[in-house]
Amino acid sequence: MLNAINMKIGLTCLISFFLSIGFAQIDMDPVFKQYCDNMGLELFMPVEDSSRDVAIVENDYLNYHFAIRSRKEKMEIRYYLEPERADNKLAGLPHVSLSRLLMHLASNDDDAHVVVHPMEEEELTYDFGADWGQSCYFPPKRGFTEYYSHCQMLALYKEGRGMVYILLLFNEAPNTLDARRLAFAFLDNQPSP
């Protein structure tokens, strides 16, 4: 009888352990969280996989604010926020800000192609609460990432708030790529679906 109880307790502990390591272990940087709060952003972190926050990689192209990596999906997601400031000459010109960033991040190789798609107004409004957005696909420069060969970048803009960039880095696109795009939403002025 005592042996059966010990076995049940041991089995319960083992199951609890495996369940606890199955969820994402993301420790959001407080400075990044403050950026999100100041811009009125809600951040949706993955919770169902092996995602972990990772150290920022020093590079010459973009000093992004936060990153997570999923071993299961074999991808990294980097987040860069650009709050709108009155002294910024590009304030209110999201297409110019995006073009400049693309020139910094996209490979200059002769066979490299950059694809840019405007986002549908319904998607911008309902999914992101944004006024403007574009989705870009390109091979990133080696100095920006040494491991990943593809980048899908979402650029979202909200007037008076600024730009949000979500950079999804991978070698092979995971099945969850579309879901990972839904990482941010501007909090106010979101209509009810």
DAJOCOR-V942700 format. One record per helix or strand. SS is the DSSP state (H for helix, E for strand). FROM is the first residue (numbers start at 1). TO is the last residue. If there is no record, write none. Layout:
SS_FROM_TO, SS_FROM_TO
//
This chain:
H_2_21, E_25_25, H_30_38, E_41_43, E_51_53, E_66_70, E_75_83, H_94_105, E_106_106, E_115_118, H_121_128, E_132_138, E_140_140, E_150_158, E_162_170, H_177_180, E_184_186
//
